[in-house]
């Protein structure tokens, strides 16, 4: 049997983490949004905020449930498929994972029960508090899991004894050089992702004249938020890039498909990297701009891939294209935000069908950008699990055969292909119904146009 | 300074407690999932599921704590045991996924109602069966060379592990029945009581068979229990178990006893748990590595201990509070839907 357990284990990990990351990418931001809405309702008493919160809580419940069950899979992957990595690195990374459980998972799970089921059972202040605790839990979780990942990317604070990593300084381990940048860039990316979903859903409802008041509030909130966060995210990404240049130059060379060390390097907008010939084909370059963006200096030097032996280089094409996909999406996001300023100023933001249609189309843009960014940084880390110190090829569980991993991979594929489309369909159903309106008559008058009674919308009768 | 302290006993205690909380808490809600298959009608199925809807997620979190706690405190054991039970773990995770999303999917999707109903009880039963097989395979021990498992991914499969898998289904179903007796009333409670009695008898038979099978299979375990003077020290274990079993039967047959079937089911689990611990102590990879040999570095254990001793009591307080919020008999209208 020439099935390769290493390759299959990698593919399986990609499969389970790529699906899983979509959920935190959404729920981290959504938890904060719900806490914010609950706070607005608690302090202003305006029912619109409660209606919107109630609407998103139902979507949150589905996505969070899927996030929990697909997340439980993750720590077990370390044991089932990457036991040599586990044996070598557990002394350093396992407390971070354990702290994630202790500080985040219990907080989220316990207070989610109160948030979902406790509105009539606890005082309003307590319910608001539960929403804050769920949001805090998602952020603590991001903190620890990104600390773990950052240590694997830029390991510090350890010593290597007999091939095993032993802790020396816990602050250096947690706050490894790439961690602050990765944390800000990722969490801000998650927030942007959620805001685009909120904007897209609001645009969907506005285009169909459903629950117009609620949809306007959602769109307005999302666009103000994105006005701040999209530029913040672009700056954070730039700073993260400088950090990568300093600590993972081979990854940066792959992202930019630079083969030879040079200064005043161009920015390659497009190319087909040829790893065998160590060159790029069909290149479209902008002179000098590469150095300027990557080093913030016209004469900045970028080290080329040829400085590293072939066996120490990451794949080039995947990070190169994934990075361009991420940046391209970021620029589209920025364009939409700038467009929204103009429309807000001219008073057409809730009316312009083209803009609302664009918001709908951009609803999943955050997810794609997160996946592209994640692909860039993880494939760019190759061929290492612990950067520069432990190879992915030396990390896989020795007892596994290719058939074992093929079976498990097919199992995960089958389950995820049932679960995720079904979950998406359920969420789509809630979105189509829009926020539930307690008094349809009143809503109709307020919004100034006739809207169908929400109770008659498809799918709402069994909710 | 930390190098001179031995954190292993403390970590053994914390991990033991974590695993025990998992078995008790997710045990009852997986058990409720198993019993769901037998619920008489649609309204009672809704009540059965509502009885655990607000808490299942928190209960399952103890599985992560157990897994990651083992990884953090005894990483060598994690790196050997988890590959050895590759397929039971896979089965458990897939079953838990199906069962977990069923809570959300089941209410809303009228057409696929039956599918997710089956997903819920089938997932609960399979996850339990897989955990029971992990336990069976663990007691049997693994083929180890150096720091790695060297057997095949199918070594876990044996008559013993299949039996422990089935036994755990009965055990969790008993816990689930105890929970439902506590949380329901009227006909549904009477039904839970009768399910409880059936699974209780199955559990008794299973415990008896495992108690005979294990020492026959493993000479070390036989020596542990039957050599002098151990047999004298350890005799209270079977005696207390027998007394608890007698009380549990009385509680299950007494219509006015609402909390005791659950409490005594937990007590019976505790005794089985202690029994397994006595059989295996001080090994964490049976026949191969002790707790001390598999332990992570003192710095790792110390760093995590500080936070755990601070956070675990807080967690226990707010988990207990959330159970308090949802106290009393379950009603059909508690949902947020």
Interface residues (C-beta under 8 A of the other chain):
Chain A: X54 X57 X58 X61 X62 X65 X66 X68 X69 X70 X72 X73 X75 X76 X78 X79 X80 X83 X84 X86 X87 X90 X91 X92 X94 X95 X97 X98 X99 X100 X101 X102 X103 X105 X106 X107 X109 X110 X111 X112 X113 X114 X116 X117 X118 X119 X121 X122 X166 X167 X168 X170 X397 X398 X399 X400 X401 X404 X407 X408 X411 X412 X415 X419 X422 X423 X425 X426 X429 X459 X462 X463
Chain B: X53 X54 X55 X57 X58 X60 X61 X63 X64 X65 X67 X68 X69 X71 X72 X75 X76 X78 X79 X80 X81 X82 X83 X84 X86 X87 X89 X90 X93 X94 X96 X97 X98 X100 X101 X103 X104 X105 X107 X108 X109 X110 X112 X147 X148 X149 X150 X151 X152 X153 X296 X297 X299 X300 X303 X304 X307 X308 X311 X312 X315 X318 X319 X322 X325 X326 X334 X335 X336 X337
